[in-house]
Every structure is written in C-alpha cells, then in structure tokens.
Amino acid sequence: MKKTLLVLVSLVSAAGLASASNNFSYTATAGPAAAPDGIDQNLNPVDAWSVVTTPGSGTGSAQGSYFGTAFGGETLSGWQIWTSPGSSANGPGVSGSVDATDTFAGGALSIGQTVSLNFEMRGTSVGTQVGVSLLNGSGKAITFGIFGGEPNVANPYTGNGYYYTDAGSTYASAGGMGYQYQSQFNIAYTVTGAGTYSAVAGSDSWTGTFSGSLIGMDVFNSSAGNGSDVAFNNLTIAAVPEPSTWAMLAAGGVMLSGYRRIVRRA
C-alpha cells in the first residue's frame, strides 16, 4: 500500500514540473505605474506592471494611468490606463498611447499553463484600438483587440467585434461577441503545445500559433481617445496538467483500486 501511495504522490508532483513561469495571482492595489501596484495570492506586495506612454499629436493631448474607477457604470475596479486628445480632433495618433506591460515571474509560459486577467473598456475612437497582447522576445506574439467605429474599411480589421493576430493569422475575427462597453469579461490564453495555444475572451474563442517564448503581457490603449479608459485586474497564471499527466494519474488510481481488492480478498 505504501509503495502505491508513493507512486501516486510522485505522479502528482510530476504535474507541477511542467510549469516554467511561476504560478501566481496578482490583484490591483494602486495604479500600474506605482511601485508596488498590487498584491499576490499570499498578500505580498508586488510591482506587476511597467507603464510606457507615447505622446500624441493633438494640442494638449495626455495619457496616463490610475487605480480604481472614474466613471459611473464601470463594473471593474483595478489598474486603469487612459488617453485623451486634448483638442476637438480625434483619431489615430492624436491621443497618444499607453502600454502597461508585465514580464512573467520565473520565465516564459510552458505547455499547460494559462494566463488570464479581467478586462473592461469604455469608448474607442474610429481607427484606434485597445486590447491585450502576449509578448515574446521580439514584440507582440498574440494580440486580442478591437477598433473603434466598426465596421469601417479604413480600419486594419474591417469586420465587426474583436480580432486576433498571431503567427498564422492577421486581423482575424475572434468570434461573434459585440462591443463590450463598461462590461467586464475575462481573457485567457492557454499554451497547448509547442507554438500552439487556445484562447477564450468573453464569449469569443479561437486557437492559433505563436513564435518564440511567451514571456509577458501588454495591455494597450492606442490613441483610443476621450473616455477610453481601460480597466484590468486579477492577472493570474495557473498550471493545467497535460493529458499525459492525467493519464498517469488515472493509471495510478487503477493500480490503487486493484491493490485494495487484493488486500480485501486476502
């Protein structure tokens, strides 16, 4: 009996060995440009995000970040990034841009790991976009986002709803989910194999490919304009045992069940 239990313990331990990036859950406590800006699952303070702002071409345009909520009707309190044109003009480049990036603690995602966060958006000007990307060593490996003013032939993505871009697709439809104004939803990416992944964002879902190693995340507001605040919270990386691991655990359960029958008959 002890030997059988030892085998099962070893198999369960093996499930955790597939993880490369640390498994964690970060919750916002301050703006993403602050240090620290959150706490982990053990309530330890963390500096999750780095914020980069790019000035816009609009007279008096501004960009920034903060914590909490600023508008009535928002459902998600957390890290926030915003842009403003500062003038009557609006559109691509006028409001500047903001990128909040996190480099995954412990290294790149491995097969079986899922990274997720809760996301909420407001308005988006025609031709501008907001969204979430996973990063490799060269830049954006996978992007999920939406353009304002859809459908519009002037947008890089001319369809309705949200798009994704990865190693095998450029501005492809992520699904049938419409514009989610002040309605939070969860975005989750799971590494399913060498260079492959699956994703779920609200009611949208898709699969695709990526190049390089997934080492971080970028939440972006690309000149989305006045009232375009983007909220995000609860950044989490969790390991999901691979199918081969589940098979080993099932085999171990069969072994234990058979051993019990033998003991009872004896």
Residue pairs with C-beta under 8 A, 6 or more apart in sequence:
1 259
1 263
4 252
4 255
4 256
4 259
5 256
7 252
7 255
8 249
8 252
8 253
8 256
11 245
11 248
11 249
11 252
12 249
14 245
14 248
15 239
15 241
15 242
15 245
15 249
16 239
18 110
18 111
18 112
18 113
18 239
18 241
18 242
18 245
19 110
19 112
19 113
19 239
20 106
20 107
20 108
20 109
20 110
20 113
21 104
21 105
21 106
21 107
21 108
21 109
21 110
21 113
21 115
21 237
22 104
22 105
22 106
22 107
22 237
23 113
23 237
23 238
23 239
24 40
24 41
24 105
24 235
24 236
24 237
25 40
25 41
25 234
25 235
25 236
25 237
26 38
26 39
26 40
26 46
26 48
26 102
26 234
26 235
26 236
27 38
27 39
27 40
27 78
27 233
27 234
28 37
28 38
28 67
28 77
28 78
28 79
28 232
28 233
28 234
29 36
29 37
29 38
29 39
29 45
29 67
30 36
30 37
30 38
30 67
31 37
31 65
31 66
31 67
31 79
31 80
32 48
32 49
32 50
32 51
32 65
32 79
32 80
32 81
32 100
33 49
33 51
33 64
33 65
34 67
35 47
36 45
36 46
36 47
37 46
37 47
37 48
37 49
37 67
37 79
38 45
38 46
38 47
38 48
38 79
38 235
39 45
39 46
40 46
48 102
48 235
49 79
49 100
49 101
49 102
50 100
50 101
50 102
51 65
51 81
51 98
51 99
51 100
51 101
52 98
52 99
52 101
53 63
53 64
53 96
53 97
53 98
54 63
54 96
54 97
54 98
54 99
55 61
55 63
55 96
56 63
56 83
56 85
56 86
56 93
56 94
56 95
56 96
56 97
56 223
57 93
57 94
58 85
58 86
58 87
58 89
58 90
58 94
58 95
58 96
59 86
59 87
60 86
60 87
61 83
61 84
61 85
61 86
61 87
61 94
61 95
61 96
62 83
62 84
62 86
62 96
63 81
63 82
63 83
63 84
63 95
63 96
63 97
63 98
63 221
64 81
64 82
64 98
65 79
65 80
65 81
65 82
65 98
65 100
66 80
66 82
67 78
67 79
67 80
68 77
68 78
68 80
69 76
69 77
69 80
69 231
70 80
70 229
71 122
71 182
71 227
71 229
73 182
74 120
74 122
74 182
74 231
75 120
75 182
75 183
75 184
76 118
76 119
76 120
76 184
76 231
76 232
76 233
77 231
77 233
78 118
78 231
78 232
78 233
78 234
79 100
79 219
79 231
79 232
79 233
80 229
80 230
80 231
80 232
81 98
81 99
81 100
81 219
81 220
81 221
81 229
81 230
82 98
82 221
82 228
82 229
82 230
83 95
83 96
83 97
83 98
83 221
83 223
83 224
83 225
83 228
84 95
84 225
84 226
85 94
85 95
85 225
85 226
86 95
87 94
90 125
90 126
90 225
90 226
91 125
91 126
91 127
91 128
91 223
91 225
92 127
92 128
92 222
92 223
93 223
94 223
94 225
95 125
95 128
95 223
95 224
95 225
95 226
95 228
96 223
97 220
97 221
97 222
97 223
98 220
98 221
99 218
99 219
99 220
100 218
100 219
100 220
100 232
101 135
101 216
101 217
101 218
101 219
102 216
102 217
102 235
103 215
103 216
104 115
104 214
104 215
104 216
104 217
104 237
107 215
108 213
108 214
108 215
109 115
109 134
109 191
109 213
109 214
109 215
109 237
110 191
111 191
111 192
111 193
111 194
111 242
112 190
112 191
112 239
112 240
112 241
112 242
112 245
113 190
113 191
113 237
113 238
113 239
113 240
114 188
114 189
114 190
114 191
114 236
114 237
114 238
114 239
114 240
115 134
115 188
115 189
115 214
115 217
115 235
115 236
115 237
116 186
116 187
116 188
116 189
116 234
116 235
116 236
116 238
117 132
117 186
117 187
117 217
117 219
117 232
117 233
117 234
117 235
117 236
118 184
118 185
118 186
118 187
118 232
118 233
118 234
119 132
119 184
119 185
119 186
119 187
119 201
119 219
119 230
119 231
119 232
120 180
120 182
120 183
120 184
120 185
120 230
120 231
120 232
121 130
121 146
121 180
121 181
121 182
121 228
121 229
121 230
121 231
122 181
122 182
122 227
122 228
122 229
122 230
123 148
123 181
123 224
123 225
123 226
123 227
123 228
124 130
124 146
124 147
124 148
124 149
124 224
124 225
124 228
125 148
125 149
125 223
125 224
125 225
125 226
125 228
126 147
126 148
126 149
126 152
126 154
126 155
127 147
127 148
127 149
127 152
127 154
127 155
128 147
128 148
128 222
128 223
128 224
128 225
128 228
129 145
129 146
129 147
129 148
129 220
129 222
129 224
130 145
130 146
130 220
130 221
130 222
130 224
130 228
130 230
131 143
131 144
131 145
131 146
131 162
131 219
131 220
132 143
132 144
132 145
132 187
132 217
132 218
132 219
132 220
132 232
133 140
133 141
133 142
133 143
133 144
133 145
133 217
133 218
133 220
134 140
134 141
134 142
134 143
134 189
134 210
134 214
134 216
134 217
134 218
135 141
135 214
135 215
135 216
135 217
135 218
136 210
136 211
136 212
136 213
136 214
136 215
137 212
137 213
137 215
138 211
138 212
140 165
140 218
141 166
141 167
141 210
141 211
141 212
141 214
142 164
142 165
142 166
142 189
142 197
142 199
142 208
142 210
142 214
143 164
143 165
143 166
144 162
144 163
144 164
144 174
144 187
144 199
144 201
145 162
145 163
145 164
145 220
146 161
146 162
146 163
146 179
147 155
147 156
147 157
147 163
148 224
148 225
149 155
150 157
150 159
150 160
150 161
150 179
151 158
151 159
151 160
152 158
156 171
157 163
157 171
159 173
160 178
161 173
161 174
161 175
161 176
161 177
161 178
161 179
161 204
162 173
162 174
162 175
162 177
162 201
162 204
163 171
163 172
163 173
163 174
164 172
164 174
164 199
164 206
164 208
165 171
165 172
166 197
166 208
166 209
166 210
167 195
167 208
167 209
167 210
167 211
168 208
168 209
169 208
172 206
174 199
174 201
174 204
174 205
174 206
175 201
175 203
175 204
175 205
175 206
176 203
176 204
177 201
177 202
177 203
177 204
180 202
184 231
185 201
185 202
185 203
186 200
186 201
186 202
187 199
187 200
187 201
187 202
188 199
188 200
188 201
189 197
189 198
189 199
189 214
190 197
190 198
190 199
190 240
191 197
191 214
192 198
192 207
195 209
195 210
195 211
196 207
196 208
196 209
196 210
197 207
197 208
197 209
197 210
198 205
198 206
198 207
199 205
199 206
199 207
199 208
217 235
219 230
219 232
221 228
221 229
221 230
224 230
241 249
